[in-house]
Amino acid sequence: MSHLERTAALEAAPRRQFAFPHIFVVLFSFICIAAAMTYLIDAGSYERVISEQGKTVVVPGSYAVIDGQQATLLTPFIAVFEGMKEGSSIIFFIFISGGAFGVLKATGVLQKLVASISRSLSGHDIILIPLLMLLFAIGGATFGLAEETIAFIIILAPMMRMLGYNSMVAAAVPLVGAGAGFSAAFMNPFTVGVAQDIAQLTMFSGMGLRIIYWLVFVSISISFVTYYAAKVKSTPEPGAIENQPRFDESPLSHSDRLILSTFAGAILLIAYGVIRHGWYIGEMSGVFLLMCMLVGAFARMSPNEIAEQFVNGLKDIAMGALVVGFAFGILIVLKNGSILDTILYHLEQLLGGMPPVFTAVGMFLVQLLLNCLVPSGSGQAALTMPLMVPLADLVGVSRQTAVLAFQLGDGITNIVTPTSGYFMAGLSVAGVSWSKWIKWIMPLFLIQLMLAAGMVTLAYYLSWS
């Protein structure tokens, strides 16, 4: 072959397109970066004490450099296993709920339900998007709905596709809805409640302004997702119509109604248990397991058939469950390296020299950053509020404003950062890549950032107390 022929052949050959790395590759890369940071950042620690309310809190002014545990070559690999242990409760919750909905899906009742909804709404099913998001936002604002959204994504993913929407909509409705409600919550016990308790404020005080902020924050988030959903419905992606599941047009039978009643009863029981009795994913898992057995019995499945469909549900959900372990692995490395407190110390020092209004906004930005490292509302409150409260007093920022800066910073990144286990699992369950999600949500994320900064600034100038 001549040089000219070889050149022509190379030009004619298809060029490899860039493919964004698999989510496990992305998360493991973050684990490796966290391991490298243990060599770049000094290990340090604040003293911690048990408060009168029984909470472990940081002692202001107690930071000291300590001998840290630097990562070894094996650390990133061990961190995955340790992350699986740390996130085991969420992982097993995903497995059990995924298996339970595998049984529900096998009955075919969801297809009939979607067909019935579609007929009832006569092409106006777009109204479901804001209504569902409003319910999730109320859950986020009142009882801290977060990890529970995974179960709803399992339900919504097939239903949304049947209605002509895509996986992004299925993920966005619960994640953005609950996330917006959680961020601007007016009575979330895990963020507002804990932070106000540490700041020695009356529990859930400042409710009037919080509700106004919540309405604005949630309305903008709902509008963003609803507009996108309407666009998807009007211009479906190539191949979406051919791949769209077919409706089962047959009417609901007596056993179908029993199955739907069992499903609705399980959701209501979980909501009651979470709100009234503080249930968490252990109790929720038990209810879902009971639900799947009752659903299988009403569908006249044999015990073996129920077990087989449960296993099929596990297969569908496996990657989403294991993503949680990788996400927790990042936090394990940072925690073992004792560098979280060092990062917090330097951020606190940075804020202390700013004008009061900039300090207030700076508190929000610091909480925003720290939430990527400590994606737990109550955990972040215990870590940061004992430091932010005296700082707020020192520079003339009200404690109520400091709490607002915390809750907004804590909430906004929950559905962006790869260290948020439930969020990454939800994306995986819906079949949405992290890179695609980030590209899609970035306009809303930037709007929320500006909105939150404006809310904190207004709260400062109102001397909100």
ROMI-712698 format. One record per residue (C-alpha): residue number from 1; residue in one letter; chain; x, y, z. Coordinates in steps of 0.2 Angstrom, whole numbers, plus 5000, padded with zeros to 4 digits. Each point is the difference from the previous one (the first is absolute). Layout:
<rec NUM,"A","A",<X,Y,Z>>
...
END
This chain:
<rec 1,"M","A",<5000,5000,5000>>
<rec 2,"S","A",<5007,5017,4995>>
<rec 3,"H","A",<5002,5015,5012>>
<rec 4,"L","A",<4985,5008,4991>>
<rec 5,"E","A",<4989,4985,5002>>
<rec 6,"R","A",<5004,4998,5018>>
<rec 7,"T","A",<4996,5019,5003>>
<rec 8,"A","A",<4984,4998,4992>>
<rec 9,"A","A",<4996,4984,5010>>
<rec 10,"L","A",<5003,5009,5016>>
<rec 11,"E","A",<4990,5015,4996>>
<rec 12,"A","A",<4985,4988,4995>>
<rec 13,"A","A",<5001,4991,5016>>
<rec 14,"P","A",<4987,5005,5013>>
<rec 15,"R","A",<5008,5010,5014>>
<rec 16,"R","A",<4997,4995,5018>>
<rec 17,"Q","A",<4988,5011,5008>>
<rec 18,"F","A",<5003,5006,5018>>
<rec 19,"A","A",<4990,4990,5013>>
<rec 20,"F","A",<4997,5006,5017>>
<rec 21,"P","A",<5008,4988,5013>>
<rec 22,"H","A",<4988,4988,5009>>
<rec 23,"I","A",<4994,5006,5016>>
<rec 24,"F","A",<5010,4987,5010>>
<rec 25,"V","A",<5016,5007,4991>>
<rec 26,"V","A",<4995,5018,5004>>
<rec 27,"L","A",<4997,4996,5019>>
<rec 28,"F","A",<5016,4990,5001>>
<rec 29,"S","A",<5009,5014,4993>>
<rec 30,"F","A",<4993,5011,5013>>
<rec 31,"I","A",<5006,4988,5013>>
<rec 32,"C","A",<5017,5000,4993>>
<rec 33,"I","A",<5000,5020,5001>>
<rec 34,"A","A",<4994,4999,5018>>
<rec 35,"A","A",<5015,4988,5004>>
<rec 36,"A","A",<5012,5012,4992>>
<rec 37,"M","A",<4993,5015,5010>>
<rec 38,"T","A",<5006,4991,5016>>
<rec 39,"Y","A",<5018,5004,4994>>
<rec 40,"L","A",<4996,5018,4995>>
<rec 41,"I","A",<4989,5006,5015>>
<rec 42,"D","A",<5006,4999,5018>>
<rec 43,"A","A",<4990,4989,5012>>
<rec 44,"G","A",<4991,5010,5013>>
<rec 45,"S","A",<4985,4998,5012>>
<rec 46,"Y","A",<4988,5010,5011>>
<rec 47,"E","A",<4996,4994,5017>>
<rec 48,"R","A",<4982,4994,5002>>
<rec 49,"V","A",<4988,4999,5015>>
<rec 50,"I","A",<4983,4993,5003>>
<rec 51,"S","A",<4987,5015,5001>>
<rec 52,"E","A",<4986,5001,5013>>
<rec 53,"Q","A",<4989,4993,4986>>
<rec 54,"G","A",<5011,4984,4998>>
<rec 55,"K","A",<5008,5006,4984>>
<rec 56,"T","A",<5018,4999,4996>>
<rec 57,"V","A",<5006,5017,4995>>
<rec 58,"V","A",<5016,5009,4996>>
<rec 59,"V","A",<5009,5012,5013>>
<rec 60,"P","A",<5004,5017,4991>>
<rec 61,"G","A",<5018,5005,5001>>
<rec 62,"S","A",<5006,4982,5004>>
<rec 63,"Y","A",<5008,4996,4983>>
<rec 64,"A","A",<5017,4992,5001>>
<rec 65,"V","A",<5012,4991,4988>>
<rec 66,"I","A",<5001,4981,5003>>
<rec 67,"D","A",<5009,4986,4993>>
<rec 68,"G","A",<4989,4994,4986>>
<rec 69,"Q","A",<4999,4983,4991>>
<rec 70,"Q","A",<5006,5003,4983>>
<rec 71,"A","A",<4993,4989,4986>>
<rec 72,"T","A",<5010,4985,4994>>
<rec 73,"L","A",<4999,4991,4983>>
<rec 74,"L","A",<4986,4988,5006>>
<rec 75,"T","A",<4990,5014,5008>>
<rec 76,"P","A",<4989,5004,4985>>
<rec 77,"F","A",<4996,4981,4997>>
<rec 78,"I","A",<4996,4997,5019>>
<rec 79,"A","A",<4990,5016,5000>>
<rec 80,"V","A",<4987,4992,4988>>
<rec 81,"F","A",<4997,4986,5012>>
<rec 82,"E","A",<4999,5012,5015>>
<rec 83,"G","A",<4988,5011,4990>>
<rec 84,"M","A",<4989,4985,4997>>
<rec 85,"K","A",<5000,4997,5019>>
<rec 86,"E","A",<4997,5018,5004>>
<rec 87,"G","A",<4985,5001,4988>>
<rec 88,"S","A",<4994,4982,5003>>
<rec 89,"S","A",<4983,5006,5007>>
<rec 90,"I","A",<4996,5011,4984>>
<rec 91,"I","A",<5007,4986,4989>>
<rec 92,"F","A",<4989,4986,5007>>
<rec 93,"F","A",<4985,5012,5000>>
<rec 94,"I","A",<5003,5003,4981>>
<rec 95,"F","A",<5001,4981,4997>>
<rec 96,"I","A",<4984,4996,5010>>
<rec 97,"S","A",<4990,5014,4993>>
<rec 98,"G","A",<5006,4996,4982>>
<rec 99,"G","A",<4996,4981,5003>>
<rec 100,"A","A",<4983,5005,5006>>
<rec 101,"F","A",<4996,5011,4985>>
<rec 102,"G","A",<5006,4986,4989>>
<rec 103,"V","A",<4985,4990,5006>>
<rec 104,"L","A",<4988,5014,4998>>
<rec 105,"K","A",<5006,5004,4983>>
<rec 106,"A","A",<4998,4981,4995>>
<rec 107,"T","A",<4982,5001,5004>>
<rec 108,"G","A",<4997,5012,4985>>
<rec 109,"V","A",<4989,5011,5011>>
<rec 110,"L","A",<5011,5016,4997>>
<rec 111,"Q","A",<4997,4999,4982>>
<rec 112,"K","A",<4981,5000,5002>>
<rec 113,"L","A",<5001,5014,5013>>
<rec 114,"V","A",<5010,5011,4988>>
<rec 115,"A","A",<4988,4996,4986>>
<rec 116,"S","A",<4985,5005,5012>>
<rec 117,"I","A",<5009,5016,5005>>
<rec 118,"S","A",<5004,5005,4982>>
<rec 119,"R","A",<4981,4997,4995>>
<rec 120,"S","A",<4994,5010,5015>>
<rec 121,"L","A",<5011,5015,4997>>
<rec 122,"S","A",<4997,5000,4981>>
<rec 123,"G","A",<5017,5005,4995>>
<rec 124,"H","A",<5003,5012,5014>>
<rec 125,"D","A",<5011,4989,5011>>
<rec 126,"I","A",<5013,5013,5001>>
<rec 127,"I","A",<4991,5006,5015>>
<rec 128,"L","A",<5007,4985,5009>>
<rec 129,"I","A",<5017,5007,5000>>
<rec 130,"P","A",<4997,5016,5011>>
<rec 131,"L","A",<4988,4990,5011>>
<rec 132,"L","A",<5012,4986,5004>>
<rec 133,"M","A",<5014,5013,5002>>
<rec 134,"L","A",<4990,5010,5012>>
<rec 135,"L","A",<4997,4984,5011>>
<rec 136,"F","A",<5018,4996,5000>>
<rec 137,"A","A",<5005,5018,5004>>
<rec 138,"I","A",<4988,4999,5015>>
<rec 139,"G","A",<5008,4984,5006>>
<rec 140,"G","A",<5017,5008,4998>>
<rec 141,"A","A",<4995,5015,5010>>
<rec 142,"T","A",<4991,4991,5014>>
<rec 143,"F","A",<5008,4983,5004>>
<rec 144,"G","A",<5016,5002,4989>>
<rec 145,"L","A",<4995,4989,4986>>
<rec 146,"A","A",<5017,4994,4991>>
<rec 147,"E","A",<5005,4982,5000>>
<rec 148,"E","A",<4982,4995,4998>>
<rec 149,"T","A",<4999,5008,4983>>
<rec 150,"I","A",<5010,4984,4993>>
<rec 151,"A","A",<4984,4990,5003>>
<rec 152,"F","A",<4989,5012,4990>>
<rec 153,"I","A",<5013,5001,4986>>
<rec 154,"I","A",<4998,4981,4998>>
<rec 155,"I","A",<4981,5003,4999>>
<rec 156,"L","A",<5000,5015,4989>>
<rec 157,"A","A",<5013,4995,4987>>
<rec 158,"P","A",<4989,4987,4991>>
<rec 159,"M","A",<4985,5011,5002>>
<rec 160,"M","A",<5007,5015,4993>>
<rec 161,"R","A",<5007,4991,4985>>
<rec 162,"M","A",<4982,4993,4997>>
<rec 163,"L","A",<4993,5018,5000>>
<rec 164,"G","A",<5013,5005,4987>>
<rec 165,"Y","A",<5013,5009,5011>>
<rec 166,"N","A",<5018,4994,5002>>
<rec 167,"S","A",<5011,4994,5014>>
<rec 168,"M","A",<5006,5018,5004>>
<rec 169,"V","A",<4983,5005,5005>>
<rec 170,"A","A",<4997,4984,5010>>
<rec 171,"A","A",<5016,5004,5010>>
<rec 172,"A","A",<4997,5019,5001>>
<rec 173,"V","A",<4982,5000,5007>>
<rec 174,"P","A",<5005,4992,5017>>
<rec 175,"L","A",<5018,5006,5001>>
<rec 176,"V","A",<4997,5018,4995>>
<rec 177,"G","A",<4983,5001,5009>>
<rec 178,"A","A",<5007,4993,5016>>
<rec 179,"G","A",<5016,5009,4998>>
<rec 180,"A","A",<4992,5017,4998>>
<rec 181,"G","A",<4989,4997,5015>>
<rec 182,"F","A",<5014,4994,5011>>
<rec 183,"S","A",<5012,5014,4995>>
<rec 184,"A","A",<4987,5014,5005>>
<rec 185,"A","A",<4991,4990,5013>>
<rec 186,"F","A",<4990,5008,5013>>
<rec 187,"M","A",<4999,4986,5013>>
<rec 188,"N","A",<5012,4986,4995>>
<rec 189,"P","A",<5005,4993,5017>>
<rec 190,"F","A",<5017,4994,4993>>
<rec 191,"T","A",<5006,5017,4993>>
<rec 192,"V","A",<4990,5014,5007>>
<rec 193,"G","A",<4996,4992,5016>>
<rec 194,"V","A",<5017,4994,5005>>
<rec 195,"A","A",<5009,5016,4994>>
<rec 196,"Q","A",<4987,5011,5010>>
<rec 197,"D","A",<5003,4989,5015>>
<rec 198,"I","A",<5019,5003,4999>>
<rec 199,"A","A",<4997,5018,4997>>
<rec 200,"Q","A",<4989,5001,5016>>
<rec 201,"L","A",<4985,5006,4990>>
<rec 202,"T","A",<4982,4995,5002>>
<rec 203,"M","A",<4997,4985,4990>>
<rec 204,"F","A",<4993,5004,4983>>
<rec 205,"S","A",<5000,5018,5004>>
<rec 206,"G","A",<4999,5013,4985>>
<rec 207,"M","A",<4987,4989,4992>>
<rec 208,"G","A",<4992,5015,4990>>
<rec 209,"L","A",<5015,5005,4990>>
<rec 210,"R","A",<5005,4981,4998>>
<rec 211,"I","A",<4984,4996,4992>>
<rec 212,"I","A",<5001,5014,4988>>
<rec 213,"Y","A",<5018,4995,4995>>
<rec 214,"W","A",<4994,4982,4998>>
<rec 215,"L","A",<4985,5005,4988>>
<rec 216,"V","A",<5012,5010,4989>>
<rec 217,"F","A",<5014,4987,5000>>
<rec 218,"V","A",<4988,4985,4996>>
<rec 219,"S","A",<4990,5010,4987>>
<rec 220,"I","A",<5015,5004,4990>>
<rec 221,"S","A",<5006,4982,5001>>
<rec 222,"I","A",<4983,4992,4995>>
<rec 223,"S","A",<4999,5013,4986>>
<rec 224,"F","A",<5017,4994,4993>>
<rec 225,"V","A",<4996,4982,5000>>
<rec 226,"T","A",<4982,5002,4994>>
<rec 227,"Y","A",<5007,5010,4985>>
<rec 228,"Y","A",<5012,4987,4996>>
<rec 229,"A","A",<4987,4986,5002>>
<rec 230,"A","A",<4988,5009,4988>>
<rec 231,"K","A",<5015,5002,4987>>
<rec 232,"V","A",<5004,4981,5001>>
<rec 233,"K","A",<4981,4996,4998>>
<rec 234,"S","A",<4999,5011,4985>>
<rec 235,"T","A",<5016,4995,4991>>
<rec 236,"P","A",<5004,4982,5006>>
<rec 237,"E","A",<5018,4994,4997>>
<rec 238,"P","A",<5004,4989,4985>>
<rec 239,"G","A",<4994,4983,5002>>
<rec 240,"A","A",<4990,5004,5016>>
<rec 241,"I","A",<4983,4996,4992>>
<rec 242,"E","A",<5006,4983,4994>>
<rec 243,"N","A",<5008,4996,5016>>
<rec 244,"Q","A",<4985,5006,5011>>
<rec 245,"P","A",<4991,4987,5010>>
<rec 246,"R","A",<4983,4996,4994>>
<rec 247,"F","A",<4985,5004,5010>>
<rec 248,"D","A",<4989,4986,5007>>
<rec 249,"E","A",<4983,5006,4995>>
<rec 250,"S","A",<4991,4986,5010>>
<rec 251,"P","A",<4989,5007,5015>>
<rec 252,"L","A",<5006,4997,5017>>
<rec 253,"S","A",<4995,4984,5008>>
<rec 254,"H","A",<4995,4996,5018>>
<rec 255,"S","A",<5018,4993,5003>>
<rec 256,"D","A",<5007,5016,4992>>
<rec 257,"R","A",<4991,5011,5012>>
<rec 258,"L","A",<5006,4990,5015>>
<rec 259,"I","A",<5018,5001,4993>>
<rec 260,"L","A",<4998,5019,4998>>
<rec 261,"S","A",<4992,5002,5017>>
<rec 262,"T","A",<5014,4990,5008>>
<rec 263,"F","A",<5013,5011,4991>>
<rec 264,"A","A",<4991,5016,5005>>
<rec 265,"G","A",<4998,4994,5018>>
<rec 266,"A","A",<5019,4996,5001>>
<rec 267,"I","A",<5004,5018,4995>>
<rec 268,"L","A",<4988,5008,5012>>
<rec 269,"L","A",<5006,4989,5014>>
<rec 270,"I","A",<5018,5005,4997>>
<rec 271,"A","A",<4995,5018,4999>>
<rec 272,"Y","A",<4991,4998,5017>>
<rec 273,"G","A",<5014,4991,5008>>
<rec 274,"V","A",<5013,5012,4994>>
<rec 275,"I","A",<4991,5016,5006>>
<rec 276,"R","A",<4992,4993,5016>>
<rec 277,"H","A",<5012,4987,5006>>
<rec 278,"G","A",<5017,5005,4992>>
<rec 279,"W","A",<5001,4984,4989>>
<rec 280,"Y","A",<5016,4999,4989>>
<rec 281,"I","A",<5005,4988,4987>>
<rec 282,"G","A",<5000,4984,5011>>
<rec 283,"E","A",<4981,5002,5003>>
<rec 284,"M","A",<4997,5005,4982>>
<rec 285,"S","A",<5009,4985,4994>>
<rec 286,"G","A",<4989,4989,5010>>
<rec 287,"V","A",<4984,5008,4993>>
<rec 288,"F","A",<5006,4998,4982>>
<rec 289,"L","A",<5004,4982,5004>>
<rec 290,"L","A",<4983,4997,5007>>
<rec 291,"M","A",<4992,5009,4985>>
<rec 292,"C","A",<5009,4989,4987>>
<rec 293,"M","A",<4994,4984,5009>>
<rec 294,"L","A",<4982,5007,5000>>
<rec 295,"V","A",<5001,5006,4982>>
<rec 296,"G","A",<5006,4983,4995>>
<rec 297,"A","A",<4986,4991,5009>>
<rec 298,"F","A",<4987,5011,4993>>
<rec 299,"A","A",<5007,4997,4982>>
<rec 300,"R","A",<4999,4982,5003>>
<rec 301,"M","A",<5018,4997,4999>>
<rec 302,"S","A",<5008,4985,5008>>
<rec 303,"P","A",<5013,5002,5014>>
<rec 304,"N","A",<5014,4995,4987>>
<rec 305,"E","A",<4993,5013,4987>>
<rec 306,"I","A",<5000,5014,5013>>
<rec 307,"A","A",<5018,4995,5004>>
<rec 308,"E","A",<5005,5000,4982>>
<rec 309,"Q","A",<4992,5017,4996>>
<rec 310,"F","A",<5009,5007,5016>>
<rec 311,"V","A",<5017,4994,4993>>
<rec 312,"N","A",<4996,5008,4984>>
<rec 313,"G","A",<4996,5017,5009>>
<rec 314,"L","A",<5017,4998,5009>>
<rec 315,"K","A",<5009,4998,4983>>
<rec 316,"D","A",<4992,5016,4993>>
<rec 317,"I","A",<5006,5010,5016>>
<rec 318,"A","A",<5017,4992,5004>>
<rec 319,"M","A",<5011,5014,4992>>
<rec 320,"G","A",<4990,5013,5009>>
<rec 321,"A","A",<5002,4992,5016>>
<rec 322,"L","A",<5019,4997,4998>>
<rec 323,"V","A",<5003,5018,4995>>
<rec 324,"V","A",<4996,5005,5018>>
<rec 325,"G","A",<5015,4991,5006>>
<rec 326,"F","A",<5012,5008,4988>>
<rec 327,"A","A",<4993,5017,5005>>
<rec 328,"F","A",<5002,4996,5019>>
<rec 329,"G","A",<5018,4995,4996>>
<rec 330,"I","A",<5005,5018,4996>>
<rec 331,"L","A",<4994,5005,5017>>
<rec 332,"I","A",<5009,4986,5009>>
<rec 333,"V","A",<5017,5005,4992>>
<rec 334,"L","A",<4997,5018,5005>>
<rec 335,"K","A",<4995,4996,5018>>
<rec 336,"N","A",<5014,4987,5003>>
<rec 337,"G","A",<5012,5013,4994>>
<rec 338,"S","A",<4994,5013,5013>>
<rec 339,"I","A",<4999,5014,4987>>
<rec 340,"L","A",<4982,5005,5001>>
<rec 341,"D","A",<5003,5011,5016>>
<rec 342,"T","A",<5015,5008,4992>>
<rec 343,"I","A",<4990,5005,4984>>
<rec 344,"L","A",<4986,5007,5012>>
<rec 345,"Y","A",<5013,5009,5011>>
<rec 346,"H","A",<5007,5010,4985>>
<rec 347,"L","A",<4983,5004,4993>>
<rec 348,"E","A",<4995,5007,5017>>
<rec 349,"Q","A",<5016,5011,5000>>
<rec 350,"L","A",<4996,5006,4983>>
<rec 351,"L","A",<4982,5006,5005>>
<rec 352,"G","A",<5006,5009,5016>>
<rec 353,"G","A",<5008,5014,4990>>
<rec 354,"M","A",<4986,5005,4989>>
<rec 355,"P","A",<4986,5014,5001>>
<rec 356,"P","A",<4984,4993,5009>>
<rec 357,"V","A",<4990,4998,4984>>
<rec 358,"F","A",<5014,4991,4991>>
<rec 359,"T","A",<5002,4989,5015>>
<rec 360,"A","A",<4982,4995,5000>>
<rec 361,"V","A",<5001,4995,4981>>
<rec 362,"G","A",<5017,4993,5004>>
<rec 363,"M","A",<4992,4988,5013>>
<rec 364,"F","A",<4988,4994,4987>>
<rec 365,"L","A",<5014,4997,4987>>
<rec 366,"V","A",<5011,4991,5014>>
<rec 367,"Q","A",<4985,4989,5004>>
<rec 368,"L","A",<4997,4996,4982>>
<rec 369,"L","A",<5018,4994,4998>>
<rec 370,"L","A",<5000,4990,5016>>
<rec 371,"N","A",<4984,4991,4995>>
<rec 372,"C","A",<5011,4992,4987>>
<rec 373,"L","A",<5011,4993,5013>>
<rec 374,"V","A",<4986,4997,5014>>
<rec 375,"P","A",<4984,4996,4991>>
<rec 376,"S","A",<4990,4998,5015>>
<rec 377,"G","A",<4989,5014,5006>>
<rec 378,"S","A",<5000,4997,5019>>
<rec 379,"G","A",<5019,4994,4999>>
<rec 380,"Q","A",<5005,5017,4991>>
<rec 381,"A","A",<4990,5010,5013>>
<rec 382,"A","A",<5009,4992,5014>>
<rec 383,"L","A",<5017,5003,4991>>
<rec 384,"T","A",<4997,5018,4995>>
<rec 385,"M","A",<4987,5009,5010>>
<rec 386,"P","A",<5010,5000,5016>>
<rec 387,"L","A",<5013,5010,4990>>
<rec 388,"M","A",<4988,5011,4990>>
<rec 389,"V","A",<4990,5006,5014>>
<rec 390,"P","A",<5013,5009,5010>>
<rec 391,"L","A",<5007,5006,4983>>
<rec 392,"A","A",<4983,5007,4996>>
<rec 393,"D","A",<4999,5009,5017>>
<rec 394,"L","A",<5017,5007,4998>>
<rec 395,"V","A",<4997,5008,4983>>
<rec 396,"G","A",<4982,5005,5003>>
<rec 397,"V","A",<4991,4987,4990>>
<rec 398,"S","A",<4984,4993,5008>>
<rec 399,"R","A",<5000,4982,5006>>
<rec 400,"Q","A",<4984,4998,4989>>
<rec 401,"T","A",<5009,5005,4985>>
<rec 402,"A","A",<5015,4988,5004>>
<rec 403,"V","A",<4987,4986,5001>>
<rec 404,"L","A",<4993,5005,4983>>
<rec 405,"A","A",<5017,5000,4993>>
<rec 406,"F","A",<5003,4983,5006>>
<rec 407,"Q","A",<4984,4992,4994>>
<rec 408,"L","A",<5001,5007,4983>>
<rec 409,"G","A",<5018,4996,4998>>
<rec 410,"D","A",<4997,4982,5007>>
<rec 411,"G","A",<4985,4997,4988>>
<rec 412,"I","A",<5005,5007,4983>>
<rec 413,"T","A",<5014,4988,4996>>
<rec 414,"N","A",<4991,4985,5006>>
<rec 415,"I","A",<4995,4996,4982>>
<rec 416,"V","A",<5016,5005,4992>>
<rec 417,"T","A",<5015,4993,5010>>
<rec 418,"P","A",<5006,4982,4997>>
<rec 419,"T","A",<5003,4998,5018>>
<rec 420,"S","A",<4981,5000,5003>>
<rec 421,"G","A",<4996,4981,5000>>
<rec 422,"Y","A",<4981,5001,4999>>
<rec 423,"F","A",<5001,5012,4985>>
<rec 424,"M","A",<5013,4990,4991>>
<rec 425,"A","A",<4990,4984,5003>>
<rec 426,"G","A",<4984,5009,4994>>
<rec 427,"L","A",<5008,5005,4983>>
<rec 428,"S","A",<5006,4982,4998>>
<rec 429,"V","A",<4983,4993,5003>>
<rec 430,"A","A",<4992,5012,4988>>
<rec 431,"G","A",<5014,4996,4987>>
<rec 432,"V","A",<5007,5018,4999>>
<rec 433,"S","A",<5019,5003,5000>>
<rec 434,"W","A",<5007,5012,5012>>
<rec 435,"S","A",<5008,5010,4985>>
<rec 436,"K","A",<4984,5001,4991>>
<rec 437,"W","A",<4991,5006,5016>>
<rec 438,"I","A",<5013,5013,5004>>
<rec 439,"K","A",<4998,5007,4983>>
<rec 440,"W","A",<4981,5001,5001>>
<rec 441,"I","A",<4999,5007,5018>>
<rec 442,"M","A",<5014,5013,4999>>
<rec 443,"P","A",<4988,5014,4995>>
<rec 444,"L","A",<4988,4996,5014>>
<rec 445,"F","A",<5015,4998,5012>>
<rec 446,"L","A",<5007,5017,4995>>
<rec 447,"I","A",<4983,5008,5003>>
<rec 448,"Q","A",<4998,4992,5017>>
<rec 449,"L","A",<5017,5006,5005>>
<rec 450,"M","A",<4996,5018,4995>>
<rec 451,"L","A",<4983,4999,5008>>
<rec 452,"A","A",<5007,4993,5017>>
<rec 453,"A","A",<5014,5013,5000>>
<rec 454,"G","A",<4986,5013,4998>>
<rec 455,"M","A",<4990,4993,5014>>
<rec 456,"V","A",<5014,5000,5012>>
<rec 457,"T","A",<5004,5018,4995>>
<rec 458,"L","A",<4982,5005,5003>>
<rec 459,"A","A",<4999,4991,5017>>
<rec 460,"Y","A",<5016,5009,5005>>
<rec 461,"Y","A",<4993,5018,4996>>
<rec 462,"L","A",<4984,4995,5008>>
<rec 463,"S","A",<5010,4996,5016>>
<rec 464,"W","A",<4989,4984,5000>>
<rec 465,"S","A",<4999,4993,5018>>
END
